[in-house]
Amino acid sequence: MGVTLAVPHESQTLETRGKVWREEDFPSVREDLVRDHLAKLDIHKSVGPDGMHPQVLRELADVIAGALSIIFERSWRTGDVPEDWRRANITPVFKKSKMEHPGNYRPVSLTSVHGKVME
């Protein structure tokens, strides 16, 4: 994915896949929205590759929502996501028929909870 940040200090623009995003096009990441998403996390979901359990994020929603909203906003503006959030554990899950045939499996990726909240 080609991501280029042009004129970083003035009228910020971001070019991704041929589309140029202007300052007013960037989504606003409000702290209250991040807090709401964190408060609704399913605590029965698996821990991502970063080792952060959804229950921890849910219980600390009031404390970390502000910092996460800043990180999310910066990610939108720069086109860069923290490296830990880009990692995934990919596991083959059996679909049907003979287990010996590789085509009978589908890949399931376990990603960071932070990255899912940002999505």
Secondary structure as the mmCIF struct_conf table of DSSP 4:
data_model
#
loop_
_struct_conf.conf_type_id
_struct_conf.id
_struct_conf.beg_label_comp_id
_struct_conf.beg_label_asym_id
_struct_conf.beg_label_seq_id
_struct_conf.end_label_comp_id
_struct_conf.end_label_asym_id
_struct_conf.end_label_seq_id
STRN STRN1 VAL A 3 ALA A 6
BEND BEND1 VAL A 7 SER A 11
STRN STRN2 THR A 13 THR A 16
TURN_TY1_P TURN_TY1_P1 ARG A 17 GLY A 18
STRN STRN3 LYS A 19 ARG A 22
HELX_RH_3T_P HELX_RH_3T_P1 GLU A 23 ASP A 25
BEND BEND2 PHE A 26 PHE A 26
HELX_LH_PP_P HELX_LH_PP_P1 PRO A 27 SER A 28
HELX_RH_AL_P HELX_RH_AL_P1 GLU A 31 ALA A 39
TURN_TY1_P TURN_TY1_P2 LYS A 40 LYS A 40
TURN_TY1_P TURN_TY1_P3 ILE A 43 HIS A 44
BEND BEND3 LYS A 45 LYS A 45
HELX_LH_PP_P HELX_LH_PP_P2 SER A 46 VAL A 47
TURN_TY1_P TURN_TY1_P4 PRO A 49 ASP A 50
HELX_RH_AL_P HELX_RH_AL_P2 PRO A 54 GLU A 59
TURN_TY1_P TURN_TY1_P5 LEU A 60 LEU A 60
HELX_RH_AL_P HELX_RH_AL_P3 ALA A 61 THR A 78
BEND BEND4 GLY A 79 GLY A 79
HELX_RH_AL_P HELX_RH_AL_P4 GLU A 83 ARG A 86
STRN STRN4 ALA A 88 PHE A 94
BEND BEND5 LYS A 96 SER A 97
TURN_TY1_P TURN_TY1_P6 MET A 99 GLU A 100
HELX_RH_3T_P HELX_RH_3T_P2 PRO A 102 ASN A 104
STRN STRN5 TYR A 105 THR A 111
HELX_RH_AL_P HELX_RH_AL_P5 VAL A 113 MET A 118
#
